Amino acid sequence: MRICVLTSLFVGAMLAVSCSDARSAGGAVKENSVAEADSALVDGGHGDDLVIPEVPLAISEPEAVAGYVLMHYWDNMDFTDTARVADDAFMERHFARYLSAFPYASPDDARKAVAGLMKRAEADTAAYHRVMDVAERFLTSPNSSMRDEELYYLFLSALDSSPFLDSDRRVRVRAQIEDVKKNRRGATATDFAIVCRDGSRTSLYKEAAEGQLRMVVFYDPECEHCHEIMSHLAASELLSEAVAAGVIKVLAVYPDGDAEIWAEDDTAMPQGWLCGMSPEGEVAEKDLYTLPAMPVIYVMAPDNTVLLKDASLPELFGLIESLQQ
């Protein structure tokens, strides 16, 4: 049982890579780094590999196994070994394995594991910053199949209390924490005004209807990738059926509010979608929503609770499928 659980933990990272193309492209990350690290999981036999402590036989529950793996994964890592810490292939391979166990662990074990890793990394200042950079690369880049804002929040929380941050880096970390907290999953979404194509006005809250989700697609008319993703959405039978059935309403919103650019956009929106613009670019100007790399998809419940934030297409379609079961 324990062998099967551990295998599933590490294979999970490889399975996630198959969905990476559905994420938006771009972002400051080395292209294919996550996919390369995941592929390395299959290879095995690395002479310089890290020895992972065995899980005691007394621990058999999957959640407890995952928690033990996370909290002891780096026990045999010497963070003063500058050559190993600087080895991209080594660090990415093990971060892929390490991160793949988090979905199986309890929230408390996940928090303790991240705090423990960052404490170990304090053995060397350069190593500490290296771990920070790799965590950010895996958990925030649009190219990463392991992108996970809530997990990154655990790293940010550990970083914010660390004496290893200089003042500039701490300012950046705290700004990232504020971005995570803004319209976080489970929080109440911030309302914003919308000007429609016919000149009428509405808002996110005004479009709420009992028993119907709202999917907000923040997009830029001049963004080619936005059009690519929106074409995928428009071609989705699953989404079209959900819109037609009144299960979900799509609001395509241009957040920057440049009326001239928006007026020149002749993109045909699918039937049933509401297409609008943020007046005077209020959404972007007032930084009402976190918009890392457009398009950005949010899904809100009828009571304005955020269900998905910066969702990938697999996350979105998975939610819609769950509603139709």
N, C-alpha and C positions, 0 to 999 in steps of 0.2 A: 504493500500500500504506500509506504513512504517513498519507495523508488518511483512509483507511478506519479505521486504528487510532485516530486522534485522534477521529474521529466516534464510534466505539464507546465510547471513554472517556467522552465527555460525554453520550452517549445513555444510558449505563448508569445514571446518576443518575435519569433520567426513568422508566426501566423499573422501578426499585426502588420508586418512589412507589406503583405499583399494588398493592404488597403492604402498604402502611402500615396499612391498616385492620385487618390481622390482628395487628398489634402491640397490646399492652395500652394502654389509654388512661390519661391522667393524667400527672403529672410537671410540673416547673417549666419549661415551654417554651412559647413563643408558639404558639398553635394554628395549624396549617397552614403554619408558616414554611418548613419543608423543601419541602412541596409547591409553595408559591409560588415558592421559589427555583428548583426544578426546572422549573416552567413557564416561568420567565424564560429558560431555556436555549433554548427554542424561538423566542422572540421575536427575539433578536438585535438589532443596530442600535442599541444603547444609546449615546447620545452621550458618556456619562461612563464607558464601559466600560474595562476594564483591557486594555492591549495585551500579549498573551502572546507571548513570543519564539518564533520559528519553530524547529522541530526541524531540525538540519543534515541534509542529504541523505545523509550517510555513515551516519546512524543509521536502521536500517530494522526491526530486530527489535522486535516488540511490547513486550517487557519493557523493552528499552533506551529505546524511545520514551516509554513511560510514566514511566520513571525520569527522563528528561530533562525532560519536562513538569512533573513534580512538583518537581524541584530548581530549575527556572527560572520556575515559574508566577508568582511574586511579584516577579520582577526589576524590573518597572517600577512597582511599588507604592510610593508615598511614604507611609510610616507616620506621618509628621509632619503629614499632611493630615488634620486633625481632622474636617473636614466629611465627607470620604469614609469615614473609619474609622467614623464615627458613623451612616453611612447603612445602615440595616438591609437594604434591598433589594439594595444593592450588595454588602455583605459576604456575605449569604446566597446570592446568585446565584453568587458566585465560590467560596464554600466548597463549594457543591454540585458545581460543576465540578471543583474541586481534589480533593475527596474521592473523586469517581467514578473517578479514575485509579489510586488505591492498589491495588485488587485485581489490577491488571495489572503492577505493579512488583515488583522483588525486595525482600525484607525489608531488605536493607542500604540500598538506595536510598530506601525508605520512611522508614527511621530518619533518614537524612541529610537528607531533604526536610523532615521535621518540625523537626529541629534547626535547619535553615537558616531556615525560616519564623520560628521563635521568636527566632532571633538578629536577623533583620531587624526584627522587631516591637519589639526593644529600643531602637529609635530614639526611642520615646516611651512613657512609662510608661502613659498612658491607652490607647494603641494596644495595648500588650502585654496588658493586662488584657482589652481588648475581644476580641482574638484568642482568649484563653483561654476567655472566656465563649461565643463562637460555636462553638468546637470542642466544648465541653462540651454545648452545646445540641444540636448535630447528632449527636454520638457517644454520648450517654448517655440522652437523653430517650426514654421509652417511645413517644412519638408519632413519633419520627424513623425514616424508612425507611432511614437510613444508620447506625443505631445499631451500634456496633462497639467492643466493650470492648478488644480487642487493639490496635486503632488508637489508641484513646484512651490506652492505656498508653504509647504512644510520646510523646504530648503530655505526659502526667504525668511521664515520665522527664526530658523536656527542662525542664519547669517546676521540678522538684525541685532541679536544679543551677543554677537562675537566681538572680542576686542581686536580681531585680526583685520577688521575693515578700516580703511582710511575714511576720512570725512566725505570725499567725493563718491566713493563706492557706497557708503552708507546712504547717502542722499538718493542714489540710483535705486538701491534695494528698497528703500521706503516708498519711492515712487511706484515701483513694481508691485509692492504690497497693496497700495491704494488702487492700482489697476485691477488686481485680483478681486479685491473687495467690491469694486464697482459693478453693480448688476450681476453679482455672483449667483451661481445656481442656488436656488432655494430662497433668494432674496426677492424683494418686491422691485419690479422693473421701474426705471425712471420714465415718466411720461414725456412725450415730445410731440410738438405740432407737426402736421404734414399738410403740404399744399399739393393738391391733386392736379392732374393734367387739365381738367376743365376749370381750374381756378378755385374750386371749392376747398374748404379747409376741414380737417379732421385731426385726430390725434391717436396715439397708440391706445390710450384708455377708451376713447370713444368707439374704437373698432372692436372692443371686447364684446363677446356674445357668450351666453351660457352654453356650455358643452362644446365650445369651439376653441381650438388653439390658434394662436397667431404666430406665424413665422415671419420674422423681419429679416430681409436680406439687404444689408447696407452695401451699396455698390457705387462705383464711379463710372459714369458713361464713357470715359476715355480709357478705361482699364480693359485690356483685351482678355485678361484672365477672368475678370468679372463676367464678361459675356460668355466665356467658355463654360464657367460653372453654372451660370444661369441657363445656358442651353441644355446642360445635363438635367437641371431641375425641370425645365419645360418639357423635356423628352421623357420624364419619368411617369410611367403609367400609374405607379403607386401614389405619387403625389397628386397627379391629375384626378384620380378617383377620390382621394381624400378631400380635395378642394370641392369637387362636384357634390360630394356627400355632406359637405358642411362640417367636416371633421376638423379642418384646418383652413385658415385664411392666410394668404401670402401678401405681405406688404413689402414691395421693392422700394427702398428709400435711398435717395441720393443725399448723404449727410452734409456735404460741403456747401450746398446751397447756391452754387453759381448758376443763376437763372439763364444766362446766355448759353452755357455749355449744355444745360439740361434741355433747353428749348431745341437745340440742334440735334439732340439724340433721337433718332428715329427707330430705336430698337422696339420690335413688336413684343409686347408682353402677352403671356398666355391668358386666355379667357378666365375671368374670375380673380385675377391678380389685381391688387390695388397698387398703382404706380404713383409715387409722390416724391417730393423734395422737402428737405428741412428748410423752412423759411429763414433767410439770412444766414444759413449754415449753422443754425443754433446747436445742432447735435455735435458738430465738429468744433465750433468756436468755443462752446462752453464745456467741451470734453465730457459730454453726458454719458457716452459709451466708449468702451475700450475697442479701438479699431486698429489692430496690429498690422493686418495686411488684407485689404479688401479683395473679394467680398467677405463679409463677416455675417454669419448666420446666428440669430438668436431665436429661441422658441419660448413663448410665454403662455401660461395657463389662463383660463378665463378670469381668475382673480388677480392676474398680473404677476404671478410668481414666475421667476425665470426657471425654465426647465432645462434649456440648453444654452450655453454661452460659447460663441465662436465655434460652432459645431462643425464637425466634418460631415461629408455626405453619408458615410456609413452610420454615424451616430444619428443623423436626422432620419434616414430611412428606417433604421432600427426602431426609433421611437414611433414613427408612423405605423410600422408593421405591428407593433405591440398594441396600438390603439384599435386595430382592425381585427384582433384575435378575440 
